[in-house]
Structures are given as C-alpha cells and as structure tokens.
Amino acid sequence: MTTYTHVHHIIPKYMGGDDSKENLIELTIEQHAQAHWELFCMYGNWEDEVAYRSLSGQINHYEAQQEARRNAQYSRWAVPGAREEQSKKVSGENNPQYGKPTSAKQKEAVRIANSVPKPHISENMKKLHAEGKSYKFTSEDVRKAGLASQARKPKWYTNGSDNKYIPMGEEVPEGYHRGRTVTWVGNKKGRPKSPLK
C-alpha cells in the first residue's frame, strides 16, 4: 500500500519561511491538514484555515483558490492607510484617464450603471462600515441581491435592426420590444465576430 506524503513548511512562507531543508518536513496528508489546523488555532491566519479545509477535503482545489483570492483582497484593504494609498495612486495626474475627454458612449454607460438600484444589503453594509466592521456575504444575501438587481437592471430592446439598453422605469421607444438583434460580421480571418465587442 502506498502512503502519499506532502512537503510542509514548518514556518509558512507567508510568515517569512523559506524552502531550505531545515524548514521543510514530510507529512502524510492527514498530518499536513492537522499541522495547518494547529497553526490556524495558534495564529488565526486565513491561509492556514484554507489549507486545512482543502487538505481535509472540505473544499476542492478550485474553491480553495477562490477563497484565497477573496481573503487576500480583504487582507489588502485591511492594512491601515491602504485605501488612501490606492486613492493617491489613481488621483489627479496619476489617473490614466486624467485630461482625456469622456465619450458620449462612456457617459451613457455610467448613467445606465448609476440608474440600477443597489442590492438590498447596501444599507446594512454602510452601517457596518461606519462601525469599522466588514460584512461577509452569505449565500442567501448573494441570492437575494442577484434577484433584486436582475429585476431592476436595464434590459435590451430592439426594433429588428437597432438595439438599445434601457434602464427600468424609462419609457421604451415606439416600435421597440424586449430582446436583441445580433448581426454577425466576419473578421479578417473570415470567422464571425460579435458586433458587441
């Protein structure tokens, strides 16, 4: 019978550990999961929790990657001054759009985006943010928000040749009905390409 082993960093790389022989140990998968659980219990770092859940089979590799990306993003903004620093990076002359005129198409896209009401949880998020807390979305929040925004988001209307993206509540022009007409145009290689790109 074959026993599969993993190489575990005694001092995790995210805590400054390296790949030297002194910092590596060979463990079974169960031992590796237990090692990350103990590190999580001692230090409370999300990296160890995700590693434990993945190694113990609670989440698959893809879910572990998604959770790691999400947590890394949260961690990035949790650093004091990170938001202000990012704001400075894209303000004034540092902004790639600085000094460039805004096209009518861009203005229309912004107008439509701003016409969509925000999900039902936004007030709760504002309240928690004011208290210095972060809000963790539950699957029920995401489901309700999706349904709410789907019901209110702009819809495509067509008259058979022209398509318009019209926000809810705005009047639909005469001769237009729900749906979209797609006209395919060949590109240089002869393959069809979408006119929406």
C-alpha positions as CSV (number, residue, x, y, z in Angstrom):
1,M,0.0,0.0,0.0
2,T,1.3,3.4,-1.0
3,T,1.2,6.3,1.5
4,Y,1.2,9.7,-0.1
5,T,3.1,12.5,1.6
6,H,3.3,16.2,1.3
7,V,6.2,18.6,2.0
8,H,5.1,21.1,4.7
9,H,6.9,24.4,5.6
10,I,7.5,24.4,9.3
11,I,7.5,28.2,9.2
12,P,4.9,29.0,6.5
13,K,6.1,31.1,3.5
14,Y,3.6,33.8,4.3
15,M,5.2,34.2,7.7
16,G,8.7,34.5,6.2
17,G,9.6,30.9,5.9
18,D,11.8,29.7,3.1
19,D,12.3,26.5,1.0
20,S,15.5,25.5,2.9
21,K,15.8,21.8,4.0
22,E,15.7,22.9,7.7
23,N,12.3,24.5,7.1
24,L,10.7,21.5,5.3
25,I,9.2,18.3,6.7
26,E,7.5,15.4,5.0
27,L,4.0,14.6,6.3
28,T,1.0,12.5,5.4
29,I,-2.0,14.3,4.0
30,E,-3.8,13.9,7.4
31,Q,-0.8,15.2,9.3
32,H,-0.4,18.1,6.9
33,A,-4.1,19.1,7.4
34,Q,-3.6,18.8,11.2
35,A,-0.4,20.9,11.1
36,H,-2.3,23.7,9.3
37,W,-5.3,23.4,11.7
38,E,-2.9,23.8,14.7
39,L,-1.2,26.9,13.0
40,F,-4.7,28.3,12.4
41,C,-5.7,27.8,16.1
42,M,-2.5,29.4,17.3
43,Y,-2.3,32.4,14.9
44,G,-5.7,32.7,13.3
45,N,-4.3,33.3,9.8
46,W,-6.8,32.6,6.9
47,E,-4.0,30.9,4.9
48,D,-3.9,28.0,7.3
49,E,-7.6,27.7,7.5
50,V,-7.9,27.5,3.7
51,A,-5.0,25.0,3.6
52,Y,-6.7,22.9,6.4
53,R,-10.1,22.9,4.7
54,S,-8.6,21.9,1.4
55,L,-6.3,19.2,2.7
56,S,-9.1,17.7,4.8
57,G,-11.4,17.5,1.8
58,Q,-13.9,20.1,3.0
59,I,-13.3,22.3,-0.2
60,N,-11.8,21.4,-3.5
61,H,-8.7,22.9,-5.1
62,Y,-10.8,25.5,-7.1
63,E,-12.8,26.6,-4.1
64,A,-9.5,26.9,-2.1
65,Q,-8.1,29.2,-4.8
66,Q,-11.2,31.3,-4.9
67,E,-11.2,31.6,-1.1
68,A,-7.5,32.5,-1.1
69,R,-8.0,35.3,-3.7
70,R,-11.0,36.7,-1.8
71,N,-9.2,36.7,1.6
72,A,-6.1,38.2,0.0
73,Q,-8.2,41.0,-1.3
74,Y,-9.8,41.6,2.1
75,S,-6.4,41.5,3.8
76,R,-5.0,44.0,1.3
77,W,-7.6,46.6,2.2
78,A,-7.5,45.8,6.0
79,V,-4.0,47.4,6.2
80,P,-4.3,50.9,7.8
81,G,-3.8,53.5,5.1
82,A,-4.2,51.1,2.1
83,R,-7.3,52.8,0.8
84,E,-5.8,56.2,1.0
85,E,-2.6,55.0,-0.7
86,Q,-4.6,53.4,-3.5
87,S,-6.6,56.6,-3.9
88,K,-3.4,58.6,-4.3
89,K,-2.2,56.2,-7.0
90,V,-5.2,56.9,-9.2
91,S,-5.9,60.5,-8.4
92,G,-5.1,63.6,-10.5
93,E,-2.3,63.2,-13.0
94,N,-1.7,59.6,-11.9
95,N,-5.1,58.6,-13.2
96,P,-4.8,57.1,-16.7
97,Q,-8.0,59.0,-17.8
98,Y,-6.7,62.3,-16.5
99,G,-7.1,65.0,-19.1
100,K,-8.9,62.7,-21.5
101,P,-12.3,63.7,-22.7
102,T,-15.2,61.3,-21.8
103,S,-17.1,60.0,-24.8
104,A,-20.8,60.1,-25.1
105,K,-20.8,56.3,-25.0
106,Q,-18.9,56.3,-21.7
107,K,-21.3,58.9,-20.2
108,E,-24.3,56.8,-21.3
109,A,-22.7,53.6,-19.8
110,V,-22.2,55.4,-16.4
111,R,-25.7,56.9,-16.5
112,I,-27.2,53.4,-17.0
113,A,-25.0,51.8,-14.4
114,N,-26.0,54.5,-11.8
115,S,-29.7,54.1,-12.6
116,V,-29.6,50.5,-11.3
117,P,-30.7,50.4,-7.6
118,K,-28.1,48.8,-5.3
119,P,-28.9,45.5,-3.7
120,H,-31.0,45.4,-0.5
121,I,-27.9,44.8,1.7
122,S,-26.2,48.1,0.9
123,E,-27.7,49.9,3.9
124,N,-26.6,47.1,6.3
125,M,-23.1,47.3,4.7
126,K,-22.9,51.1,5.2
127,K,-23.9,50.7,8.8
128,L,-21.2,48.0,9.4
129,H,-18.6,50.0,7.6
130,A,-19.4,53.1,9.7
131,E,-18.8,50.9,12.8
132,G,-15.5,49.8,11.4
133,K,-16.6,46.2,10.7
134,S,-16.6,44.3,7.5
135,Y,-19.6,42.4,6.0
136,K,-19.3,38.8,4.9
137,F,-21.9,37.9,2.3
138,T,-23.9,34.8,3.0
139,S,-25.2,32.7,0.1
140,E,-28.7,33.9,0.9
141,D,-27.5,37.6,0.6
142,V,-26.0,36.9,-2.8
143,R,-29.1,35.1,-4.0
144,K,-31.4,37.9,-2.8
145,A,-29.1,40.6,-4.3
146,G,-29.0,38.8,-7.6
147,L,-32.7,38.5,-7.8
148,A,-33.2,42.2,-6.7
149,S,-30.6,43.5,-9.2
150,Q,-31.9,41.2,-12.0
151,A,-35.4,42.6,-11.5
152,R,-34.2,46.2,-11.7
153,K,-31.3,46.2,-14.1
154,P,-31.6,47.6,-17.6
155,K,-32.9,45.4,-20.3
156,W,-32.2,45.1,-24.1
157,Y,-34.9,46.3,-26.5
158,T,-34.8,46.1,-30.3
159,N,-36.8,47.2,-33.3
160,G,-35.4,44.5,-35.5
161,S,-32.3,46.4,-36.6
162,D,-31.2,48.7,-33.8
163,N,-30.6,47.6,-30.1
164,K,-31.0,49.8,-27.0
165,Y,-30.1,49.1,-23.4
166,I,-32.9,50.8,-21.5
167,P,-33.0,51.1,-17.6
168,M,-36.1,50.0,-15.8
169,G,-38.7,52.8,-15.4
170,E,-37.6,54.6,-18.6
171,E,-40.1,54.7,-21.5
172,V,-39.5,52.2,-24.3
173,P,-39.4,53.9,-27.7
174,E,-42.3,53.1,-30.0
175,G,-41.6,50.1,-32.2
176,Y,-39.2,48.5,-29.8
177,H,-39.8,45.2,-28.0
178,R,-37.8,43.1,-25.4
179,G,-34.9,41.3,-26.9
180,R,-31.8,41.9,-29.0
181,T,-30.9,41.5,-32.6
182,V,-27.4,40.3,-33.3
183,T,-25.9,40.9,-36.7
184,W,-22.7,38.8,-37.3
185,V,-19.9,40.5,-39.2
186,G,-16.9,38.5,-40.5
187,N,-13.4,39.5,-39.2
188,K,-10.2,39.4,-41.2
189,K,-9.9,35.6,-40.9
190,G,-13.4,35.1,-42.1
191,R,-14.8,34.0,-38.7
192,P,-17.9,35.7,-37.4
193,K,-17.3,38.2,-34.7
194,S,-19.8,39.8,-32.3
195,P,-20.7,43.4,-33.0
196,L,-21.0,43.9,-29.2
197,K,-17.2,43.8,-28.7
